């Protein structure tokens, strides 16, 4: 279950620390997840969202969902290869992640 409050503050600069040790610098609209299940793949570091989940993976019925709390293309680009692998696709070659800062 995922519940997001109605506020969508703008982040001028946010850092996401991923579970595999990568650092993603982001800028974009952010949803603050109040309740969510699934595996946390990354958390915000610093600022008003410090320690809150930024990236998640969860089972949805027979499928899977990869979720980003920010619209930033760098966060989406981090999740894309994982989502493609979960779908049985070999790579993200030829895909371009675009977002608010493209």
N, CA, C and O atoms as CSV, one atom per row, in Angstrom:
chain,resi,resn,atom,element,x,y,z
A,1,UNK,N,N,0.836,-1.176,0.000
A,1,UNK,CA,C,0.000,0.000,0.000
A,1,UNK,C,C,0.878,1.234,0.000
A,1,UNK,O,O,1.872,1.299,0.723
A,2,UNK,N,N,0.518,2.196,-0.797
A,2,UNK,CA,C,1.281,3.438,-0.901
A,2,UNK,C,C,0.328,4.597,-0.711
A,2,UNK,O,O,-0.672,4.710,-1.419
A,3,UNK,N,N,0.635,5.454,0.240
A,3,UNK,CA,C,-0.188,6.640,0.470
A,3,UNK,C,C,0.718,7.861,0.428
A,3,UNK,O,O,1.759,7.905,1.084
A,4,UNK,N,N,0.306,8.844,-0.351
A,4,UNK,CA,C,1.074,10.072,-0.523
A,4,UNK,C,C,0.190,11.241,-0.119
A,4,UNK,O,O,-0.938,11.348,-0.599
A,5,UNK,N,N,0.680,12.131,0.764
A,5,UNK,CA,C,-0.118,13.309,1.095
A,5,UNK,C,C,-0.214,14.239,-0.103
A,5,UNK,O,O,0.536,14.089,-1.068
A,6,UNK,N,N,-1.116,15.185,-0.051
A,6,UNK,CA,C,-1.376,16.056,-1.182
A,6,UNK,C,C,-0.318,17.102,-1.467
A,6,UNK,O,O,-0.361,17.752,-2.512
A,7,UNK,N,N,0.638,17.280,-0.554
A,7,UNK,CA,C,1.651,18.299,-0.809
A,7,UNK,C,C,2.780,17.748,-1.675
A,7,UNK,O,O,3.191,16.598,-1.521
A,8,UNK,N,N,3.271,18.579,-2.582
A,8,UNK,CA,C,4.339,18.178,-3.488
A,8,UNK,C,C,5.383,19.286,-3.518
A,8,UNK,O,O,5.441,20.042,-4.488
A,9,UNK,N,N,6.207,19.401,-2.484
A,9,UNK,CA,C,7.177,20.501,-2.458
A,9,UNK,C,C,8.253,20.334,-3.521
A,9,UNK,O,O,8.571,19.217,-3.931
A,10,UNK,N,N,8.792,21.422,-3.946
A,10,UNK,CA,C,9.870,21.440,-4.933
A,10,UNK,C,C,11.207,21.305,-4.207
A,10,UNK,O,O,11.472,22.024,-3.243
A,11,UNK,N,N,12.038,20.391,-4.670
A,11,UNK,CA,C,13.390,20.279,-4.146
A,11,UNK,C,C,14.343,20.920,-5.133
A,11,UNK,O,O,14.375,20.535,-6.302
A,12,UNK,N,N,15.105,21.874,-4.691
A,12,UNK,CA,C,16.073,22.495,-5.573
A,12,UNK,C,C,17.288,21.594,-5.752
A,12,UNK,O,O,17.874,21.533,-6.832
A,13,UNK,N,N,17.656,20.904,-4.692
A,13,UNK,CA,C,18.769,19.964,-4.759
A,13,UNK,C,C,18.576,18.928,-3.664
A,13,UNK,O,O,18.434,19.280,-2.493
A,14,UNK,N,N,18.569,17.681,-4.028
A,14,UNK,CA,C,18.432,16.605,-3.052
A,14,UNK,C,C,19.414,15.502,-3.421
A,14,UNK,O,O,19.757,15.314,-4.589
A,15,UNK,N,N,19.849,14.794,-2.419
A,15,UNK,CA,C,20.756,13.671,-2.632
A,15,UNK,C,C,20.049,12.399,-2.208
A,15,UNK,O,O,19.421,12.342,-1.150
A,16,UNK,N,N,20.160,11.373,-3.052
A,16,UNK,CA,C,19.638,10.052,-2.726
A,16,UNK,C,C,20.832,9.123,-2.555
A,16,UNK,O,O,21.708,9.057,-3.418
A,17,UNK,N,N,20.861,8.410,-1.438
A,17,UNK,CA,C,21.859,7.366,-1.217
A,17,UNK,C,C,21.181,6.031,-1.465
A,17,UNK,O,O,20.205,5.698,-0.792
A,18,UNK,N,N,21.689,5.251,-2.435
A,18,UNK,CA,C,21.060,3.985,-2.788
A,18,UNK,C,C,21.575,2.852,-1.910
A,18,UNK,O,O,22.620,2.968,-1.270
A,19,UNK,N,N,20.829,1.764,-1.893
A,19,UNK,CA,C,21.202,0.611,-1.072
A,19,UNK,C,C,22.498,-0.039,-1.542
A,19,UNK,O,O,23.134,-0.759,-0.773
A,20,UNK,N,N,22.900,0.200,-2.785
A,20,UNK,CA,C,24.141,-0.386,-3.301
A,20,UNK,C,C,25.298,0.611,-3.303
A,20,UNK,O,O,26.309,0.391,-3.970
A,21,UNK,N,N,25.149,1.708,-2.556
A,21,UNK,CA,C,26.254,2.635,-2.348
A,21,UNK,C,C,26.389,3.768,-3.344
A,21,UNK,O,O,27.338,4.547,-3.254
A,22,UNK,N,N,25.473,3.888,-4.291
A,22,UNK,CA,C,25.545,4.992,-5.252
A,22,UNK,C,C,24.916,6.260,-4.660
A,22,UNK,O,O,24.034,6.198,-3.804
A,23,UNK,N,N,25.387,7.383,-5.132
A,23,UNK,CA,C,24.829,8.680,-4.747
A,23,UNK,C,C,24.226,9.315,-5.984
A,23,UNK,O,O,24.884,9.424,-7.019
A,24,UNK,N,N,22.972,9.735,-5.876
A,24,UNK,CA,C,22.269,10.362,-6.991
A,24,UNK,C,C,21.897,11.777,-6.575
A,24,UNK,O,O,21.180,11.980,-5.595
A,25,UNK,N,N,22.386,12.741,-7.320
A,25,UNK,CA,C,22.019,14.144,-7.095
A,25,UNK,C,C,20.775,14.427,-7.936
A,25,UNK,O,O,20.770,14.187,-9.143
A,26,UNK,N,N,19.730,14.933,-7.301
A,26,UNK,CA,C,18.461,15.129,-7.996
A,26,UNK,C,C,17.936,16.548,-7.823
A,26,UNK,O,O,18.341,17.289,-6.927
A,27,UNK,N,N,17.028,16.890,-8.711
A,27,UNK,CA,C,16.253,18.118,-8.611
A,27,UNK,C,C,14.909,17.825,-9.242
A,27,UNK,O,O,14.849,17.359,-10.380
A,28,UNK,N,N,13.840,18.087,-8.530
A,28,UNK,CA,C,12.531,17.816,-9.098
A,28,UNK,C,C,11.443,17.812,-8.054
A,28,UNK,O,O,11.689,18.041,-6.870
A,29,UNK,N,N,10.253,17.550,-8.505
A,29,UNK,CA,C,9.111,17.436,-7.593
A,29,UNK,C,C,9.246,16.155,-6.804
A,29,UNK,O,O,9.703,15.137,-7.324
A,30,UNK,N,N,8.847,16.210,-5.545
A,30,UNK,CA,C,8.997,15.058,-4.661
A,30,UNK,C,C,7.680,14.753,-3.975
A,30,UNK,O,O,6.981,15.650,-3.503
A,31,UNK,N,N,7.349,13.456,-3.929
A,31,UNK,CA,C,6.224,12.976,-3.133
A,31,UNK,C,C,6.789,12.414,-1.840
A,31,UNK,O,O,7.757,11.653,-1.851
A,32,UNK,N,N,6.182,12.793,-0.733
A,32,UNK,CA,C,6.592,12.276,0.573
A,32,UNK,C,C,5.704,11.087,0.898
A,32,UNK,O,O,4.512,11.245,1.160
A,33,UNK,N,N,6.290,9.898,0.881
A,33,UNK,CA,C,5.527,8.684,1.170
A,33,UNK,C,C,5.284,8.580,2.660
A,33,UNK,O,O,6.229,8.547,3.448
A,34,UNK,N,N,4.025,8.529,3.050
A,34,UNK,CA,C,3.678,8.388,4.454
A,34,UNK,C,C,3.647,6.914,4.820
A,34,UNK,O,O,4.200,6.511,5.843
A,35,UNK,N,N,3.015,6.130,4.006
A,35,UNK,CA,C,2.952,4.691,4.219
A,35,UNK,C,C,3.331,4.013,2.917
A,35,UNK,O,O,2.864,4.406,1.849
A,36,UNK,N,N,4.150,3.027,2.999
A,36,UNK,CA,C,4.511,2.265,1.813
A,36,UNK,C,C,5.123,0.951,2.254
A,36,UNK,O,O,5.791,0.874,3.285
A,37,UNK,N,N,4.888,-0.072,1.466
A,37,UNK,CA,C,5.531,-1.343,1.756
A,37,UNK,C,C,6.537,-1.618,0.653
A,37,UNK,O,O,6.664,-0.842,-0.294
A,38,UNK,N,N,7.231,-2.697,0.780
A,38,UNK,CA,C,8.236,-3.041,-0.208
A,38,UNK,C,C,9.631,-2.698,0.271
A,38,UNK,O,O,9.827,-2.211,1.385
A,39,UNK,N,N,10.590,-2.961,-0.590
A,39,UNK,CA,C,12.001,-2.772,-0.277
A,39,UNK,C,C,12.437,-1.344,-0.601
A,39,UNK,O,O,12.188,-0.850,-1.700
A,40,UNK,N,N,13.079,-0.694,0.343
A,40,UNK,CA,C,13.632,0.636,0.109
A,40,UNK,C,C,14.951,0.458,-0.637
A,40,UNK,O,O,15.855,-0.230,-0.164
A,41,UNK,N,N,15.052,1.088,-1.811
A,41,UNK,CA,C,16.265,1.009,-2.624
A,41,UNK,C,C,17.154,2.237,-2.451
A,41,UNK,O,O,18.324,2.216,-2.835
A,42,UNK,N,N,16.612,3.296,-1.880
A,42,UNK,CA,C,17.384,4.506,-1.658
A,42,UNK,C,C,16.644,5.460,-0.749
A,42,UNK,O,O,15.413,5.472,-0.717
A,43,UNK,N,N,17.392,6.262,-0.008
A,43,UNK,CA,C,16.805,7.237,0.905
A,43,UNK,C,C,17.387,8.616,0.620
A,43,UNK,O,O,18.510,8.741,0.131
A,44,UNK,N,N,16.599,9.658,0.936
A,44,UNK,CA,C,17.075,11.028,0.820
A,44,UNK,C,C,18.093,11.286,1.923
A,44,UNK,O,O,17.948,10.802,3.045
A,45,UNK,N,N,19.109,12.043,1.595
A,45,UNK,CA,C,20.143,12.428,2.552
A,45,UNK,C,C,20.173,13.942,2.639
A,45,UNK,O,O,20.379,14.618,1.631
A,46,UNK,N,N,19.973,14.478,3.824
A,46,UNK,CA,C,19.997,15.924,4.036
A,46,UNK,C,C,18.676,16.579,3.687
A,46,UNK,O,O,17.792,15.951,3.104
A,47,UNK,N,N,18.551,17.839,4.047
A,47,UNK,CA,C,17.353,18.610,3.730
A,47,UNK,C,C,16.130,18.144,4.493
A,47,UNK,O,O,16.219,17.382,5.455
A,48,UNK,N,N,14.981,18.627,4.035
A,48,UNK,CA,C,13.719,18.337,4.706
A,48,UNK,C,C,13.222,16.908,4.564
A,48,UNK,O,O,12.286,16.513,5.259
A,49,UNK,N,N,13.829,16.124,3.680
A,49,UNK,CA,C,13.405,14.740,3.463
A,49,UNK,C,C,14.434,13.744,3.984
A,49,UNK,O,O,14.362,12.558,3.663
A,50,UNK,N,N,15.388,14.209,4.781
A,50,UNK,CA,C,16.488,13.379,5.265
A,50,UNK,C,C,15.984,12.075,5.882
A,50,UNK,O,O,15.151,12.079,6.789
A,51,UNK,N,N,16.507,10.969,5.373
A,51,UNK,CA,C,16.173,9.651,5.902
A,51,UNK,C,C,14.900,9.038,5.360
A,51,UNK,O,O,14.628,7.864,5.608
A,52,UNK,N,N,14.114,9.809,4.624
A,52,UNK,CA,C,12.871,9.269,4.075
A,52,UNK,C,C,13.145,8.463,2.810
A,52,UNK,O,O,14.096,8.757,2.085
A,53,UNK,N,N,12.323,7.449,2.536
A,53,UNK,CA,C,12.506,6.641,1.323
A,53,UNK,C,C,12.381,7.481,0.059
A,53,UNK,O,O,11.486,8.318,-0.057
A,54,UNK,N,N,13.286,7.248,-0.887
A,54,UNK,CA,C,13.261,7.947,-2.170
A,54,UNK,C,C,12.981,6.983,-3.317
A,54,UNK,O,O,12.333,7.351,-4.296
A,55,UNK,N,N,13.467,5.752,-3.196
A,55,UNK,CA,C,13.308,4.737,-4.240
A,55,UNK,C,C,12.827,3.450,-3.597
A,55,UNK,O,O,13.322,3.049,-2.544
A,56,UNK,N,N,11.856,2.804,-4.236
A,56,UNK,CA,C,11.297,1.564,-3.683
A,56,UNK,C,C,11.065,0.535,-4.776
A,56,UNK,O,O,10.898,0.858,-5.952
A,57,UNK,N,N,11.062,-0.716,-4.337
A,57,UNK,CA,C,10.666,-1.846,-5.186
A,57,UNK,C,C,9.628,-2.627,-4.402
A,57,UNK,O,O,9.795,-2.872,-3.207
A,58,UNK,N,N,8.561,-3.014,-5.076
A,58,UNK,CA,C,7.537,-3.806,-4.374
A,58,UNK,C,C,6.841,-4.756,-5.324
A,58,UNK,O,O,6.750,-4.499,-6.525
A,59,UNK,N,N,6.357,-5.843,-4.784
A,59,UNK,CA,C,5.537,-6.798,-5.522
A,59,UNK,C,C,4.123,-6.238,-5.610
A,59,UNK,O,O,3.598,-5.690,-4.641
A,60,UNK,N,N,3.521,-6.382,-6.775
A,60,UNK,CA,C,2.144,-5.959,-6.987
A,60,UNK,C,C,1.443,-7.096,-7.709
A,60,UNK,O,O,1.585,-7.260,-8.921
A,61,UNK,N,N,0.691,-7.872,-6.956
A,61,UNK,CA,C,0.070,-9.051,-7.561
A,61,UNK,C,C,1.140,-9.964,-8.115
A,61,UNK,O,O,2.054,-10.357,-7.390
A,62,UNK,N,N,1.043,-10.310,-9.393
A,62,UNK,CA,C,2.047,-11.148,-10.032
A,62,UNK,C,C,3.177,-10.323,-10.645
A,62,UNK,O,O,4.114,-10.879,-11.218
A,63,UNK,N,N,3.091,-9.000,-10.526
A,63,UNK,CA,C,4.099,-8.128,-11.118
A,63,UNK,C,C,4.948,-7.425,-10.079
A,63,UNK,O,O,4.910,-7.750,-8.892
A,64,UNK,N,N,5.708,-6.466,-10.545
A,64,UNK,CA,C,6.588,-5.700,-9.685
A,64,UNK,C,C,6.488,-4.218,-10.045
A,64,UNK,O,O,6.179,-3.862,-11.183
A,65,UNK,N,N,6.751,-3.378,-9.076
A,65,UNK,CA,C,6.756,-1.930,-9.304
A,65,UNK,C,C,8.057,-1.351,-8.779
A,65,UNK,O,O,8.533,-1.728,-7.708
A,66,UNK,N,N,8.624,-0.431,-9.545
A,66,UNK,CA,C,9.795,0.322,-9.127
A,66,UNK,C,C,9.353,1.769,-9.037
A,66,UNK,O,O,8.910,2.348,-10.030
A,67,UNK,N,N,9.469,2.360,-7.853
A,67,UNK,CA,C,8.889,3.669,-7.585
A,67,UNK,C,C,9.955,4.686,-7.211
A,67,UNK,O,O,10.888,4.380,-6.469
A,68,UNK,N,N,9.807,5.897,-7.730
A,68,UNK,CA,C,10.684,7.002,-7.373
A,68,UNK,C,C,9.838,8.104,-6.749
A,68,UNK,O,O,8.787,8.463,-7.280
A,69,UNK,N,N,10.294,8.636,-5.625
A,69,UNK,CA,C,9.578,9.735,-4.980
A,69,UNK,C,C,9.870,11.065,-5.644
A,69,UNK,O,O,9.259,12.077,-5.300
A,70,UNK,N,N,10.795,11.077,-6.588
A,70,UNK,CA,C,11.125,12.301,-7.305
A,70,UNK,C,C,10.966,12.094,-8.808
A,70,UNK,O,O,11.132,10.986,-9.320
A,71,UNK,N,N,10.649,13.160,-9.488
A,71,UNK,CA,C,10.487,13.094,-10.942
A,71,UNK,C,C,11.822,13.257,-11.671
A,71,UNK,O,O,11.857,13.262,-12.901
A,72,UNK,N,N,12.899,13.389,-10.935
A,72,UNK,CA,C,14.208,13.625,-11.542
A,72,UNK,C,C,14.646,12.466,-12.434
A,72,UNK,O,O,14.491,11.299,-12.073
A,73,UNK,N,N,15.191,12.798,-13.598
A,73,UNK,CA,C,15.571,11.779,-14.573
A,73,UNK,C,C,16.705,10.886,-14.089
A,73,UNK,O,O,16.792,9.733,-14.511
A,74,UNK,N,N,17.580,11.390,-13.212
A,74,UNK,CA,C,18.669,10.565,-12.710
A,74,UNK,C,C,18.148,9.435,-11.812
A,74,UNK,O,O,18.665,8.318,-11.843
A,75,UNK,N,N,17.135,9.736,-11.025
A,75,UNK,CA,C,16.522,8.705,-10.186
A,75,UNK,C,C,15.814,7.663,-11.051
A,75,UNK,O,O,15.907,6.464,-10.788
A,76,UNK,N,N,15.107,8.124,-12.079
A,76,UNK,CA,C,14.418,7.210,-12.994
A,76,UNK,C,C,15.445,6.345,-13.739
A,76,UNK,O,O,15.242,5.144,-13.915
A,77,UNK,N,N,16.540,6.963,-14.169
A,77,UNK,CA,C,17.586,6.226,-14.882
A,77,UNK,C,C,18.220,5.155,-13.998
A,77,UNK,O,O,18.645,4.114,-14.500
A,78,UNK,N,N,18.289,5.395,-12.699
A,78,UNK,CA,C,18.808,4.386,-11.777
A,78,UNK,C,C,17.867,3.183,-11.711
A,78,UNK,O,O,18.321,2.039,-11.673
A,79,UNK,N,N,16.560,3.441,-11.698
A,79,UNK,CA,C,15.578,2.358,-11.573
A,79,UNK,C,C,15.344,1.599,-12.874
A,79,UNK,O,O,14.986,0.422,-12.834
A,80,UNK,N,N,15.534,2.231,-14.012
A,80,UNK,CA,C,15.189,1.634,-15.297
A,80,UNK,C,C,15.859,0.283,-15.552
A,80,UNK,O,O,15.154,-0.660,-15.912
A,81,UNK,N,N,17.161,0.133,-15.390
A,81,UNK,CA,C,17.773,-1.181,-15.640
A,81,UNK,C,C,17.218,-2.280,-14.723
A,81,UNK,O,O,17.084,-3.431,-15.137
A,82,UNK,N,N,16.905,-1.923,-13.501
A,82,UNK,CA,C,16.344,-2.902,-12.570
A,82,UNK,C,C,14.945,-3.336,-13.003
A,82,UNK,O,O,14.597,-4.515,-12.932
A,83,UNK,N,N,14.152,-2.368,-13.451
A,83,UNK,CA,C,12.802,-2.681,-13.912
A,83,UNK,C,C,12.843,-3.544,-15.170
A,83,UNK,O,O,12.070,-4.493,-15.300
A,84,UNK,N,N,13.737,-3.216,-16.090
A,84,UNK,CA,C,13.864,-4.009,-17.313
A,84,UNK,C,C,14.336,-5.428,-17.005
A,84,UNK,O,O,13.828,-6.389,-17.582
A,85,UNK,N,N,15.304,-5.564,-16.100
A,85,UNK,CA,C,15.780,-6.895,-15.714
A,85,UNK,C,C,14.657,-7.709,-15.076
A,85,UNK,O,O,14.527,-8.904,-15.341
A,86,UNK,N,N,13.852,-7.067,-14.240
A,86,UNK,CA,C,12.728,-7.770,-13.598
A,86,UNK,C,C,11.706,-8.227,-14.631
A,86,UNK,O,O,11.005,-9.219,-14.427
A,87,UNK,N,N,11.625,-7.487,-15.757
A,87,UNK,CA,C,10.690,-7.853,-16.828
A,87,UNK,C,C,11.302,-8.858,-17.796
A,87,UNK,O,O,10.654,-9.282,-18.752
A,88,UNK,N,N,12.562,-9.239,-17.542
A,88,UNK,CA,C,13.211,-10.216,-18.400
A,88,UNK,C,C,13.868,-9.616,-19.632
A,88,UNK,O,O,14.212,-10.346,-20.561
A,89,UNK,N,N,14.045,-8.316,-19.660
A,89,UNK,CA,C,14.705,-7.651,-20.785
A,89,UNK,C,C,16.182,-7.475,-20.459
A,89,UNK,O,O,16.541,-7.214,-19.311
A,90,UNK,N,N,17.027,-7.617,-21.457
A,90,UNK,CA,C,18.465,-7.672,-21.236
A,90,UNK,C,C,19.091,-6.348,-20.819
A,90,UNK,O,O,19.952,-6.329,-19.939
A,91,UNK,N,N,18.677,-5.239,-21.431
A,91,UNK,CA,C,19.348,-3.981,-21.111
A,91,UNK,C,C,18.439,-2.796,-21.401
A,91,UNK,O,O,17.351,-2.934,-21.960
A,92,UNK,N,N,18.925,-1.630,-21.003
A,92,UNK,CA,C,18.204,-0.385,-21.253
A,92,UNK,C,C,18.786,0.351,-22.448
A,92,UNK,O,O,18.483,1.527,-22.652
A,93,UNK,N,N,19.614,-0.315,-23.241
A,93,UNK,CA,C,20.214,0.330,-24.410
A,93,UNK,C,C,19.123,0.912,-25.307
A,93,UNK,O,O,18.149,0.237,-25.641
A,94,UNK,N,N,19.300,2.150,-25.682
A,94,UNK,CA,C,18.337,2.811,-26.557
A,94,UNK,C,C,17.248,3.566,-25.811
A,94,UNK,O,O,16.499,4.327,-26.423
A,95,UNK,N,N,17.146,3.369,-24.498
A,95,UNK,CA,C,16.167,4.090,-23.699
A,95,UNK,C,C,16.818,5.344,-23.141
A,95,UNK,O,O,17.984,5.328,-22.749
A,96,UNK,N,N,16.063,6.423,-23.108
A,96,UNK,CA,C,16.542,7.659,-22.523
A,96,UNK,C,C,15.533,8.092,-21.467
A,96,UNK,O,O,14.347,8.248,-21.758
A,97,UNK,N,N,16.010,8.285,-20.244
A,97,UNK,CA,C,15.122,8.749,-19.177
A,97,UNK,C,C,15.026,10.261,-19.252
A,97,UNK,O,O,16.044,10.951,-19.196
A,98,UNK,N,N,13.823,10.780,-19.376
A,98,UNK,CA,C,13.625,12.215,-19.412
A,98,UNK,C,C,12.738,12.608,-18.257
A,98,UNK,O,O,11.920,11.817,-17.786
A,99,UNK,N,N,12.904,13.817,-17.810
A,99,UNK,CA,C,12.098,14.312,-16.706
A,99,UNK,C,C,12.059,15.817,-16.751
A,99,UNK,O,O,12.235,16.422,-17.808
A,100,UNK,N,N,11.830,16.415,-15.611
A,100,UNK,CA,C,11.664,17.857,-15.540
A,100,UNK,C,C,12.915,18.630,-15.940
A,100,UNK,O,O,12.811,19.791,-16.338
A,101,UNK,N,N,14.088,18.023,-15.847
A,101,UNK,CA,C,15.308,18.762,-16.129
A,101,UNK,C,C,15.954,18.327,-17.446
A,101,UNK,O,O,17.128,18.612,-17.678
A,102,UNK,N,N,15.205,17.644,-18.303
A,102,UNK,CA,C,15.762,17.161,-19.575
A,102,UNK,C,C,15.892,18.289,-20.572
A,102,UNK,O,O,16.342,18.070,-21.697
